[in-house]
């Protein structure tokens, strides 16, 4: 049996569980872990500029590929509290990340020692499991349980807090005798599958709603196969966007109050059965339950039993992993198909496709400063089908979801429920670290961009190149739009006369100067007709220098983006598309 420090055993366990990358900020109470990382090797480390940034990098890393688990590391005290937002974000979206914090020595934890805080109590509500390990011999088993918790059932984040003396103590541990714990995921029975297929077949106008659980189960191919086999159209949620390509004939739009398509909402309202797989019925997807559910039946499949009936009671609920459920559904559907029992859905699908063809929003505006709709039109033109978009919140994200196109799984990486400002930059860096070959384009408004702008230095230092599209209206645009209901425009303007950059004409922060000061490249665009050249130049600079490149577009100060309080009452503030030239990069053309 090998004798080693407990923290060295922890590193060996992480390596055995598949960890090869960590994001963090060292400090006195976690230095034993950094010493073990250096001694043992095998885990690459990215130095963040803020521990919250490290937690969002870990999120981006996890969300990039099936099976990834991002790891973030911080010292005692404020490092742990800085991670709370990342833990909340990961928990809300069912994303497994492992946060590791240092802690004061056991004998001093109750004496208000420097930077000693009861972090496990603080993060309890936003983690699947959190523990302070009080015995050195339990360290490897705490990490073993952590990976089991993150992977079993509904995925989610875990925090392990390690007192300094626990890390330093020597223990006996044999990594060759270590095995990861088996992952527990509920399955769908034959009876459940038959009932679900029978309900689906009885409906005249059914829809599949594909949630983020499809990606957690790596089941996107099964979803598409099931849709094609049954001929049932698919509505992805924001977290499930990309589970079926936007240009697939059975992809009929997103539904909701904000990140939705006109044709998606219209199709949901025309349906008579909704079959949700791996989704939560989030309120910005449904609006009021009365409107969303009226006149239609529901099937709900979710890995977490307590999610079923949480928002509304479905006609049939099945607690199951999405992949296991689709396996069972496919078996029954294939049998019914072979027996000629499945309905022909061609007329229903064609009506959905006609809505998708005709209910488009206008994007082609020639205004200077630019309207945001034009920016997304130009992005569709400049960036190919393999582009991976990263975004978090605000009018920029809402409009992006309305106008951009996603063609591949895990190519819309978005913080869905929590929506913390500042998430986009570190998350994008985590994506690039996880997959250096991926074409990553991040999307931010000016306030999201400013929140954790310092993390761009990480991209410069560690050569993590991507393009960041910054749409700048010098406003808290989403909150300004929400304040219309209060008849105010209060404390949401970011504009000021920058004495160092008069060329900004009152748009405030000189983002180009800040970005370049952080070691990256930046381009500013005033005229939307210059965007194609700017994007081409950004690609060139990114390839040459291997750093993030920011393309800032100066927008008109006020643009209200389509949204409403009900899916049947969306306010369309701008002109709608009437001809193909009004929306030349729409997913399906008007003419």
N, C-alpha and C positions, 0 to 999 in steps of 0.2 A: 504494500500500500504506500502511495506517495504522500509525503508530508509537504505542506505548502501553506501559504497564507490563505485565509478564507476568501479574500477578494480575488486571488488567482484562480481559485476553484470557480468563482462566479464567471470570470472571463472564459474559462474552458467550457463551462456550460453554455454560455451565449454562443460561442463558436460552434458547438455541437448542435445547437438549436437553429443554426443557419445565419447568425448575425455576422456580417462582414463590414458594417459601416455604423458609425455613431456620430451624433452631432452634440456639441456641448461646450461648456465653459468651465475650465478647471478652477479649483479653489482649495483652500487648506484642508477642509474636512473630507474632500473627495480625492485628494492627491494619491492615496494608496491605490485607488482604482486606476488612475493615470499611470502610476508606476507599473502596475500589472499589465496594462495595455502595451506599454513600451517593451516590457520584458518578454511577453509571450507573443506579441505580434498577431497578425491575422485579422485585426479589426481596424479599418481605416477610420481616422477621426477628422471631422470638419469642425474648425473652431468658429463658433457663432460670435456675433457681437452683442447679443442679448439672449438670455436663457429662454425667454418666450419665443424668440426667433428659432432657437434650436428645437423647441417642441413642434413648431410648425414645419420646420425642415423634416423632422421625423414623420409628421403626418404626410407631407408630400411624397416622401420616400415610400411609405406604406401603400399609399393610394396608386402608385405607379404600376406595379405588377402584382399579380396574384401570388400570395405566399409571403410577400415582403412584410417585415416588421421593423419599423423605424425605432431607433433607440436615441434618447436624449439624456444628457448627463449634466448635473449641476452640483454645486456645493450645498452646504447647509443654509437654513434660513431663507433669505430672499430668493435664492435660486429656485427653491421649491415653490414658493408663492408665485414667482414669475411664470412657472410652468402651468399654473392653474387654467389659464385660458386655453392653452393647447390641449390639456386633458379634457376640458369641457367640450371643445370642438371635436375631439376624437370620439368622446363618449356619445355626443349627440348624433354623430354620423356613423356609429358602429365601426370605428377604425381602431385596430390594435396598434398601440405604441407602448414602449416600455420606457418609463422615466425612472432614473436612478439618482438619488440625492445622498449627499453626505450628511452626517449628523454628529452632534457633540458626543464625546465619550459617555458611556452609559451612566457613570457615576455623577456626571454633571448635567444630565438632561433635565433634572427637576430643579436646578439651581439658577435658572434664567441665565444660562451660559451664553456667551457671545454667539449670535446667529443660531441659537437653538430654538426651534419652533416645532410644535406638534403637527408636522406636515400631514401625517396620515389622517388626522381628524379633519384637517382643512380640506383635503382632496376627496374625502369619502364619497360625497354626493356625485362626483364627476369621474369616478373610476369604477371598474369592475371589482377591483381588489387593490388594497393598499396596506402595506405592512412595514413596521419598523422591526428589523431583525435583531433580536436581543441576545442570541446565542451564536457564536461563530460556526458551530457545527450545523446550524440550520441554513446557512447562507446558500449552499448549492441547491438545497431543496426548496428554498423560497424562489429561486430563479426557475427551477423546474415547474413549480406550481404557476408562476407568472405566465410562462409560455402556454401552459395548459389552459389557464383562464382566458388568455387573449384569443386563443384559437377555438375554444369550445363554445357551443351555443351562439348567442349573439356576440360578435366580436366587440372588443372594447379595450381601453387603455388600463394599464396597471402601473402603480408606483411602488418601488422598493427603496426604503430609507435605511441607510447603513451607518450606525455609529462608528466613529473613527477606530475605536479599540476593537470592535468586531471585525472590521476590515483587516486589521493588522494581525489578529490572532492566528496561530498556526493550527491546522486541522489535518486529519487524515482524509484523503479523497482520491478515488481511482476513476478518472474520466473514462477509461476503457470499459468500466462496468456501468456506465451511465446510459440510460435510454430515455428519450422523451416520452412523456405520458401520452396515451392514446387520446385522440381528439373525439369529443362527444358531440354529435349533431343529430337532431331528431329527423326521422324519415316519414314518408307518406305511405300509408297502407294501401293495399289493393282496393279495399272498400272505399276509402276516401277518394282515391283517384277515379273510381267508377262514378261516384256521386258527382264529382266536379265535372267530368266529361259529359255526363248526362245533363247537368244544368247548362253547360256551355252549348250543347247541341240543341237544347230546347229553345234557346234564345234566338231571336231573329236578327238582332243587331249587337252582337257581343264585342267587347274590347278587352285586350290584355293590358294591364298597367304594370310596367316593369320598373321596380325600384332598385335602390343601391344594393340590396341583398343579392341581386343577380351577379354583381361583380364580386361581392364577398365570397360567393360560392363558385366563382369562375364559371358561370353557367350561361354566358351570353350565347354561345353556339347552340346550346339546348333550347334556349328561348326562341331563337330564330327558327330552328327546326320545328318546334311546336307550333309557332305561328304559321309557318308555311304549310305544315301538314294539315292543320285545321282550317287554314284560310282566314284566321281571325286577325284583324288589325291590332297594332301595338301603339300604346301611348306611354313613352318613357317619362318617369319623373325627372326632376332636375338631377337627382343623384344617380338615376339610371340612364341618363342621356348617353348615347353611344352604344347601348346594348344591342341596338339594331341600327344600321346605317341610316342617316337622314334621307338618302335617296332610294331606300328600299321601298318597294310598292306597298308594303304593309306598315310602314312607319307613317302614322297619320297625325303627328304633331304633339306638342306638349300642352298640358292643361294647367290652369291656375289663374291666380289673380295678378301675377307679375311676370314671371318667367314662362310665358305661354305664347301659343300661336292662336290667331283668330280661328283657324281651321281646326286646331286641336280642341278648343273649347266647344265649338259648334258640333263636332263629332261626338264628344262626350255627352252633350245634351241630347243628341239624337239616338244614343245607345239605349239598350234595354237590359244589358247585363255587363258588369265590370268585374273582371277576374284579376285581382291584384296579387302579384308575386314579389315578395321581398320589399314591400313598401310600407309606409307608416300612416298614410292618409294625412299628411301634414296639412296644416290649416291654409298655407299659401298655395297649396295644390287644390284643396277642396272648396275654399270659401265656406259659406254656411252649409251645414250638413243637410238642411232641408232642401236646398236647391240642388246640391250635389247628388243626393240619393233619390230624389223624387222620380217615380216611374221606372226604376231599374232595380234589379237584384244584384247582390254582391257575393263574390267568393274572395276570401282573404287567406293568403298563405304567408306565414311569417315564422322565422326561426324562434322568436321569443313568444311563448304562450300568452304572456300578459299584454302583448300588443294587440291581440285579437279581441275586439270589443272595446278597446280603449277609447277610440274616437266615435265609432258607431258599431252596432252589432250586425255582422254580416249574416247573410242567409246560410252560408257554409264557411266555417273557419277550420283551417288546418295548420297545426303547429309543426313546421318542418323547415329544414334547410331548403333553400330555393333549388339547388342542384338536385338534391334527392327527390324533391317534389316533381321537378320536370322529368326526371327519369321515369317516375311512376306514371305521370300523365302521358308521356310518349308511348309507353308500352300499351296502355289502353287505347290511345288515339290511333296507333298503328293498326290494332286489331279491328277497331271500328271502321277505319279507312278501307282495310282489306275486305270487310264484310259489306261495304257500301252504305254504311249507316251515318257517316258524317254529312252534314248539310253542305250544299253548294253556297259559298259566301260571295260569289263574284259580284252580284248586284250591290251588296252592302259595301264591299271594298271599293267598287267603282264610285259610289256616292261619296265615300270618304276621300278618294283621290280627286274628285271634282271640287270638293271644298278646299283641299290643299292647293289646287291649281288656281282657284279664283279668289280666295280670302287672304290676300297678301297685303302687307303694309308697305308704304312707299319708302324707298331708301335714297333715291337719286335727287338730292338737293344740291344746288350749286352755291349756296350761301357761303359768304366769308365774313366773319369766322364761321367755321364749319358746323353743320348739324351733326349730331352723333350718328344718326342713321347712315349718313354717307361714309363715315369712317368704317363701319362694319361691312358695307358694300365693298369698299376698297380692300378690306382684309380678306373677304371671301375671294376676291380677284387675285390677291398677292400670295396667299398661303394655301398650300395644297391639301389633299384629302388626308395626308398623314400628319397634319398639324395637331398638336396637343395643346389645348387651351387651359390656362390656370387662372382662376378668378375667385373673388370671395363675396362682395356685397356692394350695394349702391346702384345708382342708375346705370353706371357703366356695365355692371354684371347683368342687370335686368335686361337692358337693351341688347347686350351681347347674346344672351340666351334667346332673345326674340329674332335676331338677325343672322347670327353666325351658324355654321353647319358643322356637325360632328359625324364622322364616318367610322370611327373605330372605338372599341371598348377602352375605357380608362383614358380617353383623349379629351374629356371634359372633366377637369379635376377642380372641384369646387367645394368650399366649405358651406354645407347646405343649411344646417339648422342654427348654428351659433353665429356665423357671419361676423367674426371680429375684424375690424379695420386693421390693416397691416399684415394680414395673413398671406397676401399674394406673393410678395417678394420671397420670403423664406420658403414657402411651399414650393414655388417654382424652382428654387435652388435644390430642394430635396428631390424633386422630379428629375432634374438634370443629373444629379448625383446617382440616382437609381438607374437611369437609362441615358448614358451620355450620347447615344445615337439618336435620340428622339428630338424632333423639331418642336421646341417648346415656345409658345407665344403666351405671355401673361397679359392680363388686361386689368387696368386699375383706373379709377378716378383719382383726382389729385390728393384727396384726403387719405384714402387707403394707401396711396403711394408714400405719403409723408410719414405715416405712422411708424414703419420699421425700415425706413430708407437706408439706415446704416448697414443693413445686411447685404446691400449691393457690394460692399467691400469684401464680403465672403466670396461672392462670385468672381471678383477680380483676383483675390489671393489664391483661390483653389481652381481657377480656370473652369468655371461652370457657366458656359455661354447660353444665353437665350435672348429672345427679343421681348421687350416689355413695352406694350402699347399703353401710353398714358394719355387719357382724354381729360383735358384740363378746362373746366369752366369756372374755376376759382370759387367753388360753392360746395357746400354740403348738399348736393343736388337732391338726393332722395328725401332728406329731412325737409328741405325747402318745399318740395312738392307736397309732402305730408302736412306741412304747416298751412297749406292753402285752406284746409278745413277749419283752421282757427283764424283765418284772415290775418296772418302775420308772416313776416319774413325777418326772423329775429335770431341773431347770433349764429347764422349759418353762412355768412359771406366770408370768404378767404381772401378777397381782393384787397390790395393796397398798392400804393406807388412804391416800387422798389428803387431806392436811390442808386443802387448799383446796376440796375438793368432797366433803364427807361424804355428800351425797345419792347418790353412786355406790355406797355400801355395799361398798367394797373392790374395785371394778372398775378401780382404778388411774388411768390417764391420763384427764384431762378433755378428751375429743376436741372437745366443743362449744366450749370456751374456746379451744383451739388453732386450730380452724378459723376461728372468728370473728376471732381475732388475725391471721390471714393474709388477712383481707378477704373471706371467704366467709360463707355462711349455714349453720346447722346446726340439726337437730331431734333430740331424743333420745326414744326410745320404750321403755317398759317392758312395756306390755301389748299383745300382738299384735292385739287388737281395735281398737287405735287406729291401726293401720298405714295403713288406707285414707285416713283424715283426714291423716295425716302425709305420705303421698305426694302427695295433692292440694295440701297446703300447700307442699310442695317444688316442685311444678310452678309454683305461683303466684309463689313467691319467685324462682325461676330466671328466669321471664319478666319479672318486675319489675326485678330487679337485674342480670341478665345475668352472673352469676357461678356457680361450682360451688355446689351445695347438698348437704350431707351429711345423710343420714338414718341415725342410729345406732340400732340395735336391740340392747338388752341381752338376751343369750341365757343360757340355763342354762349352767352352767360346763362340763358334760361331756355331749356327745352323740356317739356313735360313728356314723359315716356308713358306709353299705354299701360294702364292698370286700373283696377277697380276693386270693389268690395264683394262682388259676386261674379262667378264665371259666366253668368248670363247678362252682366251689366258692366263690361269693361269700357272705360273711357278712352276713346281714340282721339287724342289731342291733335294729331297731325293728319295731313292728307293721307288717304288710302290709295293703294296702287290700282289703277284702272287699265293700264297697258304694260306690256313687258318692259318698256323703257323706264317705267316708274320704279321697277325693282329688278334690275338686270341680272343680279346674282341670286335671286330667290331660288329656293330649292326646286320649285316647279313653276314654269313660266305661264303668265297669263295669256300670251299669244305667241 
